[in-house]
Amino acid sequence: MKVANPAQGEITQLLSRWERGEPEALESLAPLVYDQLRAIAQGFLRNERPDHTLQPTAVVNEVFLDLLRLRRLAPTIAPTSSLSPRNSPAAC
């Protein structure tokens, strides 16, 4: 049985606030999810070839940059669009 993370509801609320255009919500959200994202990145990178150069911190930083790009593009992207930040005009 999976135990619920007490911060999970707070994370969802902060994401909703940020989606509504409250930039301070991201400032509150970042410290809540940073360690979790870094641990996830570290787990994935363990499966990479030994001479790879990626670091978990760099991967997490890219995630945050992608989130910022998505937020900046949100008003112009249709809800059903499959446009990813890497394929967006802002990433070019």
C-alpha positions in Angstrom: 0.0 0.0 0.0 1.4 3.4 -1.0 1.6 6.0 1.7 0.5 9.5 0.6 3.0 12.2 0.6 1.6 15.0 2.8 3.1 17.6 0.5 1.4 16.1 -2.5 -1.8 18.2 -2.0 0.3 21.3 -1.6 2.2 20.5 -4.8 -1.0 20.1 -6.7 -2.3 23.4 -5.3 0.9 25.2 -6.2 0.8 23.8 -9.7 -2.7 25.1 -10.1 -1.8 28.5 -8.8 1.2 28.7 -11.1 -1.0 27.6 -14.0 -3.3 30.5 -13.2 -0.4 32.9 -13.5 0.9 33.3 -10.0 4.7 33.3 -10.4 5.4 33.2 -6.7 3.8 29.7 -6.7 6.8 28.3 -8.6 9.1 29.8 -6.0 7.2 27.8 -3.3 6.9 24.7 -5.5 10.6 24.4 -6.4 12.0 23.5 -3.0 9.1 20.9 -2.5 9.9 18.9 -5.6 13.6 19.5 -6.2 14.9 16.6 -4.1 12.3 14.2 -5.5 13.2 15.2 -9.1 16.9 14.9 -8.4 16.4 11.4 -6.9 14.4 10.4 -10.0 17.1 11.7 -12.3 19.8 10.0 -10.4 17.9 6.7 -10.7 17.6 7.0 -14.4 21.2 8.1 -14.8 22.4 4.9 -13.1 21.3 3.1 -16.2 23.3 5.2 -18.5 26.6 4.2 -20.0 29.6 4.7 -17.6 31.1 7.6 -19.5 28.0 9.7 -19.8 28.4 13.3 -18.7 24.9 14.1 -17.4 24.5 15.0 -13.8 21.2 14.8 -11.8 21.3 18.5 -11.0 21.7 19.4 -14.6 18.7 17.2 -15.6 16.5 18.8 -12.8 17.6 22.3 -13.9 16.5 21.4 -17.5 13.1 20.2 -16.1 12.6 23.6 -14.5 13.6 25.4 -17.6 11.2 23.3 -19.6 8.4 24.1 -17.1 9.2 27.8 -17.5 9.1 27.5 -21.3 5.8 25.7 -21.1 4.3 28.3 -18.9 5.4 31.0 -21.3 3.8 29.1 -24.2 0.7 28.0 -22.4 -1.7 30.6 -23.8 -0.7 29.7 -27.3 -0.9 25.9 -27.0 -4.2 24.1 -27.5 -5.1 21.9 -24.5 -4.9 18.8 -26.7 -1.6 19.7 -28.3 1.3 17.3 -28.0 3.9 20.1 -28.4 6.8 19.4 -26.1 9.2 22.1 -24.9 12.0 20.6 -26.9 10.0 21.0 -30.1 8.6 24.4 -29.3 9.6 27.6 -31.1 11.0 29.0 -27.9 13.5 26.0 -27.7 14.9 26.7 -31.1 
